[in-house]
Amino acid sequence: MVGTVVSDKMDKSVTVKVERLVKHKLYKKYIRRRTKFAAHDENNSCGVGDKVLMTESKPISRTKRWRISRIVEKAV
C-alpha cells in the first residue's frame, strides 16, 4: 500500500495517509476516500511529505499494524 507521510513526531512511528477512489452507488461518480494508518519506521528515516510503501505485519502496538518497506519518493 502506497501513501504519504503526514506526521513523523513519534519515535519509530509515522502516520501515513492513503487515498483511494470509490465509486458512488447511486451516482456512479468516483469519490476520493482517505485513511490514516500508523506505521513502524525502525530507523526514523521518513519525513513529512515522503511517499512510502507499507506492508502489513503482525501487531507492533495497539494501533500499529503496518511497517515501512521503503521510501518511494522523498519530499523536497
Backbone as CSV, one residue per row, in Angstrom:
resi,resn,N_x,N_y,N_z,CA_x,CA_y,CA_z,C_x,C_y,C_z
1,MET,0.848,-1.167,0.000,0.000,0.000,0.000,0.903,1.243,0.000
2,VAL,0.612,2.189,-0.883,1.430,3.391,-1.015,0.671,4.576,-0.441
3,GLY,1.362,5.396,0.342,0.732,6.561,0.947,1.737,7.664,1.209
4,THR,1.251,8.765,1.783,2.077,9.935,2.066,2.182,10.134,3.575
5,VAL,3.379,10.394,4.059,3.605,10.620,5.491,3.057,12.004,5.863
6,VAL,2.163,12.042,6.866,1.592,13.307,7.311,2.122,13.733,8.680
7,SER,2.706,12.792,9.443,3.266,13.127,10.747,4.430,12.195,11.065
8,ASP,5.532,12.776,11.561,6.692,11.974,11.967,7.170,12.372,13.353
9,LYS,6.271,12.882,14.187,6.635,13.400,15.510,6.901,12.297,16.532
10,MET,6.417,11.078,16.270,6.606,9.976,17.215,7.958,9.314,16.990
11,ASP,8.433,8.589,17.996,9.689,7.858,17.879,9.419,6.510,17.230
12,LYS,10.110,6.228,16.124,9.991,4.976,15.365,8.585,4.725,14.819
13,SER,7.797,5.786,14.659,6.443,5.657,14.114,6.141,6.848,13.216
14,VAL,5.316,6.608,12.197,4.843,7.683,11.334,3.359,7.467,11.066
15,THR,2.673,8.553,10.723,1.283,8.463,10.308,1.258,8.630,8.800
16,VAL,0.615,7.664,8.117,0.590,7.652,6.661,-0.850,7.790,6.179
17,LYS,-1.078,8.720,5.239,-2.409,8.919,4.653,-2.448,8.212,3.300
18,VAL,-3.452,7.331,3.141,-3.622,6.586,1.900,-4.918,7.045,1.243
19,GLU,-4.841,7.407,-0.043,-6.027,7.833,-0.784,-6.435,6.734,-1.757
20,ARG,-7.759,6.567,-1.908,-8.282,5.570,-2.848,-9.530,6.132,-3.496
21,LEU,-9.871,5.605,-4.673,-11.064,6.030,-5.386,-12.158,4.988,-5.196
22,VAL,-13.359,5.458,-4.835,-14.506,4.588,-4.612,-15.649,5.091,-5.482
23,LYS,-16.335,4.173,-6.132,-17.453,4.560,-6.977,-18.714,4.718,-6.127
24,HIS,-19.441,5.834,-6.305,-20.679,6.085,-5.579,-21.749,5.136,-6.094
25,LYS,-22.512,4.548,-5.174,-23.517,3.551,-5.568,-24.591,4.111,-6.490
26,LEU,-25.148,5.261,-6.125,-26.266,5.817,-6.871,-25.825,6.634,-8.084
27,TYR,-24.848,7.530,-7.876,-24.482,8.479,-8.926,-23.348,7.999,-9.828
28,LYS,-22.731,6.876,-9.489,-21.667,6.270,-10.299,-20.466,7.191,-10.514
29,LYS,-20.291,8.157,-9.614,-19.179,9.084,-9.697,-18.085,8.602,-8.742
30,TYR,-16.824,8.784,-9.125,-15.729,8.358,-8.272,-15.453,9.404,-7.202
31,ILE,-15.332,8.934,-5.952,-15.101,9.792,-4.796,-13.749,9.418,-4.201
32,ARG,-12.999,10.433,-3.771,-11.701,10.202,-3.154,-11.890,9.962,-1.656
33,ARG,-11.430,8.827,-1.173,-11.512,8.491,0.255,-10.102,8.426,0.829
34,ARG,-9.952,8.946,2.059,-8.655,8.945,2.721,-8.720,8.127,4.004
35,THR,-7.622,7.436,4.302,-7.499,6.665,5.535,-6.115,6.915,6.109
36,LYS,-6.043,7.069,7.428,-4.751,7.249,8.094,-4.350,5.954,8.791
37,PHE,-3.082,5.592,8.651,-2.532,4.403,9.292,-1.307,4.799,10.095
38,ALA,-1.115,4.138,11.224,0.124,4.282,11.991,1.060,3.183,11.522
39,ALA,2.275,3.561,11.134,3.231,2.592,10.593,4.542,2.656,11.360
40,HIS,5.235,1.521,11.420,6.502,1.403,12.137,7.644,1.828,11.224
41,ASP,8.466,2.764,11.695,9.629,3.262,10.952,10.850,3.048,11.835
42,GLU,11.522,1.929,11.667,12.593,1.500,12.564,13.735,2.511,12.663
43,ASN,14.142,3.108,11.530,15.315,3.985,11.519,14.971,5.469,11.605
44,ASN,13.709,5.811,11.783,13.267,7.208,11.774,13.743,7.935,10.514
45,SER,13.648,7.253,9.367,14.162,7.807,8.114,13.121,8.590,7.325
46,CYS,11.849,8.450,7.662,10.784,9.122,6.911,10.552,10.528,7.435
47,GLY,10.193,11.422,6.505,9.848,12.795,6.863,8.470,13.124,6.327
48,VAL,7.924,14.247,6.762,6.597,14.666,6.310,6.649,14.942,4.809
49,GLY,5.670,14.386,4.084,5.586,14.582,2.642,6.207,13.463,1.828
50,ASP,6.930,12.549,2.458,7.527,11.424,1.738,6.448,10.459,1.272
51,LYS,6.637,9.888,0.097,5.743,8.850,-0.398,6.397,7.514,-0.036
52,VAL,5.671,6.660,0.703,6.256,5.419,1.215,5.424,4.206,0.809
53,LEU,6.085,3.056,0.800,5.431,1.779,0.544,5.335,1.036,1.872
54,MET,4.106,0.650,2.261,3.887,-0.038,3.535,3.512,-1.489,3.277
55,THR,3.904,-2.357,4.208,3.477,-3.748,4.169,2.805,-4.087,5.488
56,GLU,1.811,-4.957,5.428,1.089,-5.361,6.620,1.968,-6.285,7.451
57,SER,1.871,-6.167,8.779,2.675,-7.011,9.658,1.865,-7.396,10.883
58,LYS,2.464,-8.189,11.737,1.790,-8.536,12.985,1.684,-7.280,13.853
59,PRO,0.748,-7.228,14.774,0.588,-6.029,15.602,1.854,-5.694,16.386
60,ILE,2.303,-4.453,16.233,3.501,-3.975,16.917,3.101,-3.255,18.203
61,SER,1.981,-2.546,18.150,1.425,-1.886,19.324,-0.093,-1.878,19.168
62,ARG,-0.753,-1.072,19.975,-2.221,-1.044,19.938,-2.754,-0.574,18.579
63,THR,-2.084,0.369,17.960,-2.570,0.917,16.684,-1.717,0.552,15.480
64,LYS,-0.476,0.129,15.697,0.426,-0.128,14.565,0.321,-1.561,14.070
65,ARG,-0.093,-1.698,12.786,-0.144,-2.996,12.126,0.542,-2.952,10.771
66,TRP,1.306,-1.896,10.505,1.976,-1.705,9.225,3.440,-1.373,9.467
67,ARG,4.296,-1.733,8.501,5.717,-1.392,8.528,6.063,-0.636,7.250
68,ILE,7.015,0.270,7.353,7.500,0.975,6.166,8.508,0.061,5.479
69,SER,8.213,-0.338,4.232,9.131,-1.187,3.476,10.235,-0.350,2.852
70,ARG,9.824,0.705,2.149,10.817,1.576,1.521,10.200,2.930,1.230
71,ILE,11.072,3.908,1.030,10.627,5.247,0.659,10.642,5.324,-0.863
72,VAL,9.463,5.554,-1.454,9.341,5.624,-2.905,9.871,6.956,-3.423
73,GLU,9.502,8.041,-2.720,9.890,9.383,-3.172,10.074,10.285,-1.955
74,LYS,11.229,10.948,-1.864,11.486,11.869,-0.770,10.829,13.214,-1.046
75,ALA,10.382,13.902,0.014,9.790,15.222,-0.135,10.875,16.251,-0.402
76,VAL,10.534,17.280,-1.127,11.520,18.309,-1.480,11.668,19.303,-0.355
